């Protein structure tokens, strides 16, 4: 349904009336969804009637009809090219299955869109001249960032044998493996699947990797958050078998699912499912766009909670027993330069659900986006635009119809903190974990070799953090000293020896392989951080003081620059849009401050800001809070009148 609809009245089971510019539709409560690409919740016949036959679980004795009365001759609902590709694909198979068999080093445009659902992007080296050298980037799916020992060693081997010799840790707690040739895709994919891994749904228009705190604490709330992340990931995993058909000839490697996941997926008591479909939740069309979920515990914002389509927070009683969840909806980072109708957005509170209802509530939110998110223009297809267009109350009303209950008021929570989990920490079961900083998540060279030796020797499981770092788990006390020594020799230092600026910085890969990059990010950020450190020293800021800096090569926001205190977003060759005003705990969104700042001119902008932050800030005021309090007009005046720092 178009997001321009202006009203939705929602007592459970009641009718709802939606008005758009060209039609008036009255919808009853719908118990079976017949068509995933209709503008309505059922199948349209040529006369504009939606006939929906209740499922056996419905108490309604007869079919429900919703009659459309267009004010002009009915036209087909406009859909994007990707929607048509999905519809014709036989559940994400065709023509990818044929394209993989050709001699060409690449696949055609339809297959490019479909292979994303399998966890891969087609790329080429944009710096090569005289032709394109195609390769594929593979991304894994690791709920909570969990990586079993066997899978880590497999990924390490695959990077050397079929990739570019490096692994990349992502901002969504997964691996990216770059440089895989088309002829090797099946070998690499099947190796990952057969070694406790998966790439299914790591990209594409469906639920992506579910985040949760990477810390392996043996605490009830942390364990429950990670279990919930696993269950949400399972609930929203595709069911039609296309992934296994393509890469392991139909052999199934899925582990047994918890019964509560199977029950929630199959439940159709509120008209959420496609009956007799291989994809009961997604149908043939899947979702309008990517969908992101994060789960965490109070105070721990290591997951950038408010940047997700759904944020889930464990709520426990005074004895530490988890009781339910606060839900947040409508976050998202991607935007387009010079199009103010696209924007980054923070998620906002939806309400509270008891713990036994979480899967049903998440499913209801996903179905609301599936049915009402825009499918005509992918720039506006994320759920944040639906929430923004409707408003949170109308969105809640619609979700409650699919949920079958009213949301309770959100529970009060303490302040959020960013937690990096770097260094040594006790797990709570007698063992230790060690968080290691990895610049921009790139594992290569001596670091890669040493990590592999340690992980293999001690049979360690690892976890990837949402800040592109890695956590070594279940380490015995007697292993701490030898592990610390060998890691330090490879440059994997304890946090007290890592520049505070580097500890919170992030960058996306950008050049040379990302097709969307406008300028440098990962390759440019080391120099930028060194220059910022030099400016700190010049204006008299202490070494321990820091600013959250994030750099992306384009406005899509993979490194979440719009949450940074100082975000740099590529807007031209060697040029950045500067964003200011995020906070260290990632609870406030930044705003665009200045466009087209050339990389060699960064000091002209940054140094006056750092100097005045030092001399004009309030007690314990972060850089982001300072820039917000001062206001952008005043900051630009300070830049224009700056005569240099302390002599």
C-alpha positions as CSV (number, residue, x, y, z in Angstrom):
1,X,0.0,0.0,0.0
2,X,1.3,3.4,-0.8
3,X,2.9,5.2,2.1
4,X,0.8,8.3,1.1
5,X,-2.3,6.7,2.7
6,X,-3.5,9.0,5.3
7,X,-5.5,7.1,8.0
8,X,-5.6,3.7,9.5
9,X,-8.1,2.8,12.3
10,X,-7.0,-0.3,14.1
11,X,-9.0,-2.2,16.8
12,X,-7.9,-5.8,16.5
13,X,-10.1,-7.4,13.9
14,X,-11.8,-4.2,12.9
15,X,-12.0,-2.8,9.4
16,X,-9.5,-0.2,8.3
17,X,-10.0,2.5,5.7
18,X,-7.1,3.9,3.7
19,X,-7.2,6.8,1.4
20,X,-4.7,7.6,-1.3
21,X,-4.7,10.1,-4.1
22,X,-6.4,7.8,-6.7
23,X,-8.3,5.2,-4.8
24,X,-10.5,4.3,-1.8
25,X,-10.1,0.8,-0.4
26,X,-11.9,-0.8,2.5
27,X,-10.0,-3.7,4.0
28,X,-11.4,-6.2,6.4
29,X,-9.3,-8.3,8.6
30,X,-7.4,-10.6,6.3
31,X,-6.5,-14.1,7.3
32,X,-4.8,-15.5,4.2
33,X,-2.4,-13.6,1.8
34,X,-2.8,-14.8,-1.7
35,X,-0.4,-12.6,-3.7
36,X,2.9,-11.0,-2.6
37,X,3.1,-8.5,-5.4
38,X,-0.5,-7.1,-5.3
39,X,-1.2,-3.6,-4.1
40,X,-3.7,-5.3,-1.7
41,X,-3.4,-8.1,0.8
42,X,-5.2,-10.6,-1.4
43,X,-5.4,-11.5,-5.1
44,X,-7.0,-8.9,-7.3
45,X,-9.4,-9.9,-10.1
46,X,-9.9,-7.7,-13.1
47,X,-13.0,-6.0,-11.6
48,X,-11.0,-4.7,-8.7
49,X,-12.3,-7.1,-6.0
50,X,-9.9,-8.7,-3.5
51,X,-11.2,-12.1,-2.5
52,X,-9.6,-13.6,0.6
53,X,-10.6,-17.0,2.0
54,X,-10.0,-17.4,5.7
55,X,-7.7,-20.1,6.9
56,X,-9.0,-23.0,9.0
57,X,-7.8,-21.2,12.1
58,X,-10.1,-18.2,11.4
59,X,-13.4,-17.8,13.2
60,X,-14.9,-16.0,10.2
61,X,-17.5,-18.3,8.5
62,X,-17.2,-16.8,5.0
63,X,-14.8,-15.2,2.6
64,X,-14.0,-11.5,3.1
65,X,-14.2,-9.1,0.1
66,X,-12.5,-5.8,-0.2
67,X,-13.8,-3.7,-3.1
68,X,-11.7,-1.1,-4.8
69,X,-13.4,1.8,-6.6
70,X,-10.8,3.6,-8.6
71,X,-11.6,7.1,-9.7
72,X,-9.9,6.5,-13.0
73,X,-9.1,3.4,-15.2
74,X,-7.0,1.0,-13.1
75,X,-3.3,0.9,-14.0
76,X,-0.8,-1.7,-12.9
77,X,1.0,-0.8,-9.7
78,X,4.3,0.6,-10.6
79,X,7.2,-1.7,-9.4
80,X,10.9,-1.3,-9.6
81,X,13.0,-3.5,-11.9
82,X,14.2,-5.6,-9.0
83,X,10.7,-6.5,-8.0
84,X,10.0,-7.9,-11.5
85,X,13.3,-9.8,-11.4
86,X,12.3,-11.4,-8.0
87,X,8.9,-12.3,-9.3
88,X,10.2,-14.2,-12.3
89,X,13.1,-15.9,-10.4
90,X,11.4,-19.0,-9.1
91,X,12.3,-18.1,-5.6
92,X,15.8,-16.6,-6.3
93,X,17.0,-19.3,-8.7
94,X,16.5,-18.1,-12.3
95,X,18.5,-16.9,-14.2
96,X,21.4,-17.1,-11.7
97,X,21.5,-20.9,-12.0
98,X,22.1,-20.6,-15.7
99,X,24.5,-17.7,-15.5
100,X,26.8,-19.6,-13.2
101,X,27.3,-22.2,-15.9
102,X,28.5,-19.8,-18.6
103,X,32.1,-19.2,-19.5
104,X,31.8,-15.5,-18.9
105,X,33.6,-14.1,-15.8
106,X,30.5,-12.2,-14.8
107,X,26.7,-12.7,-14.5
108,X,23.9,-10.7,-16.1
109,X,22.0,-7.9,-14.4
110,X,19.1,-10.1,-13.2
111,X,21.6,-12.6,-11.7
112,X,23.5,-9.7,-10.1
113,X,20.4,-8.9,-8.1
114,X,19.6,-12.5,-7.2
115,X,23.1,-13.5,-6.1
116,X,22.8,-10.9,-3.3
117,X,20.2,-13.1,-1.6
118,X,22.8,-15.8,-1.6
119,X,25.3,-13.5,0.2
120,X,27.4,-12.2,-2.7
121,X,28.0,-9.0,-4.7
122,X,29.5,-8.9,-8.2
123,X,32.4,-6.4,-8.3
124,X,35.3,-5.3,-10.5
125,X,38.6,-3.4,-9.8
126,X,37.7,0.2,-10.7
127,X,41.3,1.2,-10.9
128,X,42.2,-1.2,-13.7
129,X,42.2,0.2,-17.2
130,X,41.6,-1.6,-20.4
131,X,38.7,-3.9,-19.4
132,X,37.0,-5.2,-16.2
133,X,38.4,-7.9,-14.0
134,X,35.2,-9.3,-12.4
135,X,35.2,-11.0,-9.0
136,X,32.7,-11.6,-6.2
137,X,32.6,-10.5,-2.6
138,X,31.0,-13.1,-0.2
139,X,29.5,-12.1,3.1
140,X,28.8,-14.6,5.9
141,X,25.8,-14.7,8.2
142,X,26.8,-14.9,11.9
143,X,24.1,-14.0,14.4
144,X,25.7,-12.2,17.4
145,X,29.0,-12.4,15.5
146,X,29.6,-15.9,16.6
147,X,32.3,-17.8,14.6
148,X,33.1,-21.4,15.5
149,X,36.7,-22.4,15.4
150,X,36.2,-24.6,12.4
151,X,34.5,-21.8,10.4
152,X,37.3,-19.3,11.2
153,X,40.0,-21.6,10.0
154,X,38.0,-22.3,6.8
155,X,37.5,-18.6,6.1
156,X,41.2,-18.0,6.6
157,X,42.1,-20.8,4.2
158,X,39.6,-19.6,1.6
159,X,40.9,-16.0,1.7
160,X,44.4,-17.3,0.7
161,X,43.3,-19.9,-1.8
162,X,40.4,-18.1,-3.6
163,X,40.4,-14.5,-2.3
164,X,42.8,-11.6,-2.1
165,X,44.6,-12.9,1.0
166,X,42.7,-10.9,3.5
167,X,39.5,-11.2,5.6
168,X,37.4,-8.3,6.4
169,X,35.4,-8.0,9.6
170,X,32.2,-6.0,9.0
171,X,30.1,-3.5,10.9
172,X,27.3,-6.2,11.1
173,X,29.5,-8.8,12.8
174,X,30.2,-10.9,9.7
175,X,33.1,-11.7,7.4
176,X,33.6,-10.3,3.9
177,X,35.7,-12.3,1.5
178,X,36.8,-10.3,-1.5
179,X,38.2,-11.4,-4.9
180,X,36.5,-14.7,-5.5
181,X,36.2,-15.6,-9.2
182,X,33.0,-16.8,-10.6
183,X,34.4,-20.2,-11.5
184,X,35.3,-20.7,-7.8
185,X,32.0,-19.5,-6.3
186,X,30.5,-23.0,-5.8
187,X,33.7,-24.4,-4.2
188,X,33.9,-21.4,-1.8
189,X,30.2,-21.4,-1.0
190,X,30.0,-25.1,-0.4
191,X,33.1,-25.0,1.8
192,X,31.5,-22.4,4.0
193,X,28.3,-24.3,4.3
194,X,30.0,-27.6,5.1
195,X,32.1,-25.9,7.8
196,X,29.3,-24.5,10.0
197,X,28.8,-21.3,8.1
198,X,26.4,-19.7,5.8
199,X,26.0,-16.7,3.5
200,X,22.3,-17.0,3.0
201,X,20.6,-13.7,3.4
202,X,23.7,-11.7,4.2
203,X,22.7,-9.4,1.3
204,X,19.4,-8.8,-0.6
205,X,15.9,-7.8,0.2
206,X,15.4,-9.7,3.4
207,X,16.5,-9.8,7.0
208,X,20.3,-9.4,7.2
209,X,22.6,-10.5,10.0
210,X,21.1,-10.1,13.4
211,X,23.4,-8.1,15.8
212,X,23.9,-8.8,19.5
213,X,26.7,-7.9,21.9
214,X,29.8,-9.9,21.0
215,X,31.0,-10.3,24.6
216,X,30.7,-13.9,25.7
217,X,29.6,-13.1,29.2
218,X,28.0,-15.9,31.1
219,X,25.2,-13.6,32.3
220,X,21.5,-14.3,32.0
221,X,20.7,-11.1,30.1
222,X,23.6,-11.4,27.6
223,X,22.9,-15.1,27.0
224,X,19.2,-14.4,26.5
225,X,20.0,-11.5,24.0
226,X,22.2,-13.8,22.0
227,X,19.7,-16.6,22.1
228,X,17.0,-14.2,20.9
229,X,19.2,-13.0,18.1
230,X,19.7,-16.6,17.0
231,X,15.9,-17.2,17.1
232,X,15.1,-14.1,15.1
233,X,17.7,-15.0,12.5
234,X,16.1,-18.5,12.2
235,X,12.6,-17.1,12.1
236,X,13.4,-14.8,9.2
237,X,15.7,-17.2,7.2
238,X,14.4,-18.1,3.7
239,X,12.7,-21.5,3.6
240,X,12.4,-22.3,-0.1
241,X,15.7,-24.1,-0.4
242,X,17.2,-22.0,-3.3
243,X,20.5,-21.5,-1.4
244,X,21.2,-25.2,-0.9
245,X,20.0,-26.0,-4.4
246,X,22.5,-23.6,-5.9
247,X,25.6,-24.4,-3.9
248,X,25.4,-27.9,-2.4
249,X,23.0,-29.5,-5.0
250,X,20.0,-29.5,-2.6
251,X,21.7,-31.1,0.4
252,X,20.4,-29.6,3.6
253,X,22.8,-28.4,6.3
254,X,20.3,-26.6,8.5
255,X,20.5,-27.4,12.2
256,X,17.4,-28.3,14.2
257,X,15.4,-25.2,15.0
258,X,13.9,-24.5,18.4
259,X,10.2,-25.5,18.4
260,X,9.2,-21.9,19.3
261,X,10.7,-20.6,16.1
262,X,8.9,-23.2,13.9
263,X,5.6,-22.5,15.7
264,X,6.0,-18.7,15.3
265,X,6.9,-19.0,11.6
266,X,3.9,-21.3,10.8
267,X,1.4,-19.3,12.9
268,X,-1.2,-17.6,10.6
269,X,-3.8,-16.6,13.1
270,X,-3.5,-13.0,12.1
271,X,-3.1,-13.2,8.4
272,X,0.7,-12.9,8.2
273,X,1.6,-15.9,6.1
274,X,1.4,-16.9,2.4
275,X,-0.5,-20.2,2.5
276,X,1.1,-23.2,0.7
277,X,4.1,-21.1,-0.3
278,X,7.7,-22.2,0.0
279,X,8.3,-18.9,1.6
280,X,5.5,-18.4,4.2
281,X,6.8,-15.0,5.4
282,X,8.5,-13.6,2.3
283,X,6.4,-14.9,-0.6
284,X,7.8,-14.5,-4.1
285,X,8.7,-10.9,-3.6
286,X,10.6,-11.1,-0.3
287,X,10.8,-7.6,1.3
288,X,10.9,-4.2,-0.4
289,X,14.5,-3.7,0.7
290,X,17.1,-4.8,3.1
291,X,16.0,-5.3,6.7
292,X,18.2,-5.0,9.8
293,X,17.7,-6.2,13.4
294,X,19.8,-5.8,16.5
295,X,19.3,-7.2,20.0
296,X,21.0,-6.0,23.2
297,X,20.8,-5.5,26.9
298,X,20.3,-2.3,28.9
299,X,23.3,0.1,28.8
300,X,25.1,-1.9,26.1
301,X,25.0,0.0,22.8
302,X,27.9,-1.8,21.2
303,X,25.3,-2.7,18.4
304,X,24.3,0.9,17.3
305,X,20.8,-0.1,18.3
306,X,18.9,2.9,16.9
307,X,20.3,2.5,13.4
308,X,18.3,-0.7,12.8
309,X,14.9,-1.4,11.3
310,X,14.1,-3.2,14.6
311,X,16.0,-2.7,17.9
312,X,15.3,-5.3,20.6
313,X,16.3,-4.7,24.2
314,X,16.1,-7.3,26.9
315,X,14.2,-6.2,30.0
316,X,14.9,-8.1,33.3
317,X,13.4,-8.1,36.7
318,X,15.1,-7.1,39.9
319,X,16.6,-10.6,40.2
320,X,18.2,-10.4,36.7
321,X,15.6,-12.7,35.1
322,X,14.7,-11.7,31.6
323,X,11.0,-10.8,31.4
324,X,10.5,-9.2,28.0
325,X,11.7,-6.7,25.5
326,X,11.5,-3.0,24.6
327,X,11.1,-2.6,20.8
328,X,12.4,0.3,18.6
329,X,11.5,0.7,14.9
330,X,12.4,2.7,11.9
331,X,16.2,3.3,12.0
332,X,18.4,3.3,9.0
333,X,21.5,5.0,7.6
334,X,21.3,5.1,3.8
335,X,20.6,8.3,1.9
336,X,21.3,10.0,-1.4
337,X,23.3,13.2,-1.9
338,X,21.3,16.3,-2.8
339,X,18.0,14.5,-2.3
340,X,16.6,15.8,1.0
341,X,13.7,13.3,0.7
342,X,16.2,10.6,1.6
343,X,17.7,10.7,5.1
344,X,19.3,8.8,7.9
345,X,16.9,8.1,10.8
346,X,17.0,6.9,14.4
347,X,14.6,4.2,15.5
348,X,11.9,5.2,17.9
349,X,10.2,3.3,20.7
350,X,7.3,1.0,19.7
351,X,6.5,-0.6,23.0
352,X,7.1,-3.6,25.2
353,X,6.3,-7.3,24.7
354,X,6.6,-10.3,27.1
355,X,9.5,-12.6,26.2
356,X,7.2,-15.4,24.9
357,X,5.8,-13.0,22.3
358,X,9.0,-11.6,20.8
359,X,9.0,-13.7,17.6
360,X,5.4,-12.9,16.9
361,X,6.0,-9.2,17.4
362,X,9.0,-9.2,15.1
363,X,7.2,-11.1,12.5
364,X,4.3,-8.6,12.7
365,X,6.7,-5.7,12.1
366,X,8.3,-7.5,9.2
367,X,4.9,-8.3,7.6
368,X,3.9,-4.6,8.0
369,X,6.9,-3.6,6.0
370,X,6.4,-6.4,3.5
371,X,2.8,-5.3,2.8
372,X,3.2,-1.5,3.0
373,X,6.8,-0.6,2.2
374,X,7.3,1.0,-1.1
375,X,8.2,-1.3,-4.1
376,X,8.2,1.4,-6.8
377,X,11.4,3.3,-5.9
378,X,14.1,1.6,-4.0
379,X,15.5,4.9,-2.6
380,X,12.4,5.0,-0.4
381,X,11.9,1.3,0.2
382,X,13.4,1.0,3.7
383,X,11.0,0.7,6.6
384,X,12.2,4.0,8.0
385,X,10.3,5.8,5.3
386,X,7.1,3.9,6.1
387,X,7.4,4.8,9.8
388,X,8.3,8.4,8.9
389,X,5.4,8.8,6.5
390,X,2.8,7.1,8.7
391,X,4.0,8.3,12.1
392,X,4.7,5.9,14.9
393,X,1.1,5.6,16.2
394,X,-0.4,4.6,12.8
395,X,2.5,2.2,12.3
396,X,1.9,0.7,15.7
397,X,-1.8,0.3,14.9
398,X,-1.1,-1.7,11.8
399,X,1.6,-3.9,13.4
400,X,-0.9,-4.7,16.3
401,X,-3.3,-6.1,13.8
402,X,-0.7,-8.6,12.6
403,X,0.5,-9.2,16.2
404,X,-3.0,-9.7,17.5
405,X,-2.3,-7.8,20.7
406,X,-1.7,-4.2,21.9
407,X,1.9,-3.3,22.8
408,X,2.5,-2.5,26.4
409,X,4.3,0.8,27.3
410,X,8.0,0.7,27.0
411,X,9.9,0.0,30.2
412,X,12.3,2.6,31.5
413,X,15.9,2.0,30.8
414,X,19.2,3.4,32.0
415,X,21.5,5.5,29.9
416,X,23.3,3.8,26.9
417,X,27.1,3.4,26.7
418,X,29.3,2.3,23.9
419,X,31.2,-0.8,24.9
420,X,34.1,-2.0,22.8
421,X,35.1,-5.1,24.8
422,X,38.8,-4.5,23.9
423,X,41.4,-6.1,26.2
424,X,41.0,-8.9,28.7
425,X,37.7,-9.6,30.5
426,X,36.4,-12.4,32.7
427,X,33.5,-14.3,31.2
428,X,32.0,-15.3,34.4
429,X,32.6,-19.0,34.1
430,X,36.3,-19.1,35.0
431,X,37.5,-18.4,31.5
432,X,38.6,-15.1,29.8
433,X,37.9,-13.3,26.6
434,X,40.2,-10.9,24.8
435,X,39.0,-8.2,22.5
436,X,41.4,-7.1,19.8
437,X,41.3,-3.9,17.8
438,X,41.6,-4.4,14.0
439,X,41.9,-1.2,11.9
440,X,38.8,-1.0,9.6
441,X,38.3,-4.7,10.2
442,X,41.0,-5.7,7.7
443,X,42.8,-8.9,8.7
444,X,45.9,-9.6,6.6
445,X,49.6,-10.1,6.6
446,X,51.4,-11.0,9.8
447,X,48.2,-10.2,11.8
448,X,46.2,-12.8,9.8
449,X,49.0,-15.4,10.2
450,X,49.3,-14.9,13.9
451,X,45.6,-14.9,14.6
452,X,45.3,-18.2,12.8
453,X,48.1,-19.7,14.8
454,X,46.6,-18.7,18.1
455,X,43.0,-19.7,17.1
456,X,44.2,-23.1,15.8
457,X,46.6,-23.9,18.6
458,X,44.2,-23.2,21.4
459,X,41.0,-24.3,19.5
460,X,39.4,-20.9,20.2
461,X,36.0,-19.8,19.0
462,X,35.8,-16.1,18.1
463,X,33.2,-13.4,17.8
464,X,33.1,-10.3,15.5
465,X,32.0,-7.0,17.0
466,X,29.8,-4.3,15.3
467,X,32.9,-2.1,15.4
468,X,34.9,-4.3,13.1
469,X,37.0,-5.9,15.9
470,X,37.5,-9.5,17.0
471,X,37.0,-11.3,20.3
472,X,38.8,-14.5,21.3
473,X,36.6,-16.6,23.6
474,X,37.0,-19.2,26.3
475,X,40.7,-18.6,27.2
476,X,42.2,-20.3,30.2
477,X,44.1,-18.2,32.7
478,X,47.4,-19.9,31.9
479,X,47.0,-19.1,28.3
480,X,46.7,-15.3,28.8
481,X,50.4,-14.4,28.9
482,X,51.6,-16.4,25.9
483,X,48.7,-15.3,23.8
484,X,49.2,-11.6,24.8
485,X,52.9,-11.9,23.9
486,X,52.5,-13.5,20.5
487,X,49.6,-11.2,19.5
488,X,51.5,-8.0,20.4
489,X,54.4,-9.1,18.2
490,X,52.0,-9.1,15.3
491,X,50.6,-5.7,16.1
492,X,47.5,-6.9,17.9
493,X,48.0,-4.7,21.0
494,X,46.1,-4.3,24.2
495,X,43.8,-1.2,24.2
496,X,46.2,0.9,26.3
497,X,48.6,0.8,23.4
498,X,46.1,1.7,20.7
499,X,45.3,5.3,19.9
500,X,41.9,6.2,21.4
501,X,41.0,7.7,18.0
502,X,41.5,4.4,16.3
503,X,39.6,2.4,18.9
504,X,36.2,4.0,17.9
505,X,36.9,4.8,14.2
506,X,35.3,2.9,11.4
507,X,35.5,2.9,7.6
508,X,33.8,1.1,4.8
509,X,36.0,-0.7,2.1
510,X,35.2,1.8,-0.7
511,X,37.9,1.8,-3.5
512,X,39.0,-0.2,-5.4
513,X,36.2,-2.8,-5.4
514,X,33.0,-1.2,-4.2
515,X,30.9,-0.1,-7.2
516,X,29.3,2.7,-5.2
517,X,32.4,4.4,-3.9
518,X,32.9,8.1,-4.7
519,X,36.1,8.5,-2.8
520,X,38.4,6.7,-0.4
521,X,37.4,5.3,3.0
522,X,39.3,2.3,4.4
523,X,42.5,3.3,2.5
524,X,42.2,6.9,3.5
525,X,41.3,6.7,7.2
526,X,44.8,5.9,8.6
527,X,46.1,9.2,7.2
528,X,43.1,11.1,8.4
529,X,43.4,9.7,11.9
530,X,47.1,10.6,12.1
531,X,46.3,14.1,11.0
532,X,43.5,14.5,13.6
533,X,46.0,13.3,16.2
534,X,48.5,15.9,15.1
535,X,45.8,18.6,15.3
536,X,44.9,17.4,18.8
537,X,48.5,17.9,19.8
538,X,48.7,21.3,18.2
539,X,45.7,22.7,20.0
540,X,46.6,21.1,23.4
541,X,44.1,18.2,23.6
542,X,45.2,15.3,25.8
543,X,46.1,11.9,24.3
544,X,43.2,10.2,26.2
545,X,40.6,12.5,24.7
546,X,38.9,11.2,21.6
547,X,36.3,11.8,19.0
548,X,34.2,9.1,17.2
549,X,35.3,9.4,13.5
550,X,33.6,7.3,10.8
551,X,34.4,7.5,7.1
552,X,32.4,6.2,4.1
553,X,33.1,6.4,0.4
554,X,29.5,7.1,-0.5
555,X,26.3,8.2,1.3
556,X,24.9,4.7,1.8
557,X,26.3,4.7,5.3
558,X,27.8,1.2,5.7
559,X,30.1,2.4,8.5
560,X,27.2,4.4,10.1
561,X,28.9,7.8,9.7
562,X,25.7,9.6,10.5
563,X,26.0,8.5,14.2
564,X,29.6,9.7,14.5
565,X,30.7,12.8,16.3
566,X,32.7,13.6,13.1
567,X,31.5,11.8,10.0
568,X,33.1,12.0,6.6
569,X,30.9,10.9,3.7
570,X,32.3,10.8,0.2
571,X,30.7,13.4,-2.1
572,X,33.3,13.7,-4.9
573,X,36.9,12.7,-5.8
574,X,39.1,13.3,-2.8
575,X,36.1,15.2,-1.3
576,X,33.9,14.7,1.7
577,X,30.6,15.9,3.2
578,X,31.3,16.7,6.9
579,X,28.7,15.6,9.4
580,X,28.8,16.7,13.1
581,X,26.8,16.1,16.2
582,X,26.6,12.4,17.0
583,X,27.5,11.3,20.5
584,X,30.0,8.8,21.9
585,X,27.2,6.4,22.9
586,X,25.5,6.5,19.5
587,X,22.1,7.9,20.6
588,X,22.0,11.2,18.6
589,X,22.1,11.5,14.9
590,X,24.6,13.9,13.3
591,X,23.7,16.6,10.8
592,X,25.3,17.7,7.5
593,X,27.7,20.6,8.3
594,X,29.7,21.2,5.2
595,X,29.8,19.9,1.6
596,X,32.7,19.3,-0.8
597,X,35.6,19.6,1.7
598,X,38.7,18.4,-0.1
599,X,40.8,15.9,1.8
600,X,43.8,18.2,1.8
601,X,41.7,21.0,3.4
602,X,40.5,19.0,6.4
603,X,42.8,20.9,8.8
604,X,41.1,24.2,7.8
605,X,37.8,22.9,9.1
606,X,38.8,20.5,11.9
607,X,41.6,22.5,13.7
608,X,39.4,25.5,14.6
609,X,36.7,23.1,15.8
610,X,39.1,21.1,18.0
611,X,40.7,24.3,19.4
612,X,37.3,25.8,20.4
613,X,36.1,22.5,21.8
614,X,39.2,22.5,24.1
615,X,38.7,26.1,25.3
616,X,34.9,26.6,25.2
617,X,33.5,23.2,26.2
618,X,31.5,22.6,29.3
619,X,32.6,20.0,31.9
620,X,32.8,16.5,30.4
621,X,31.2,17.8,27.2
622,X,31.9,15.5,24.2
623,X,32.9,16.9,20.8
624,X,29.5,16.0,19.4
625,X,27.6,17.6,22.2
626,X,29.8,20.7,21.9
627,X,29.1,21.1,18.2
628,X,25.3,20.7,18.8
629,X,25.3,23.2,21.6
630,X,27.3,25.8,19.7
631,X,25.2,25.5,16.5
632,X,26.5,25.3,12.9
633,X,26.3,29.0,12.2
634,X,28.5,29.8,15.1
635,X,30.9,27.0,14.2
636,X,31.3,28.3,10.7
637,X,32.1,31.7,12.1
638,X,34.8,30.2,14.4
639,X,36.3,28.5,11.3
640,X,36.3,31.7,9.3
641,X,37.9,33.8,12.1
642,X,40.4,31.2,13.3
643,X,43.9,32.6,13.6
644,X,45.7,29.5,14.7
645,X,45.9,27.5,17.9
646,X,48.0,28.2,21.0
647,X,51.4,29.6,20.3
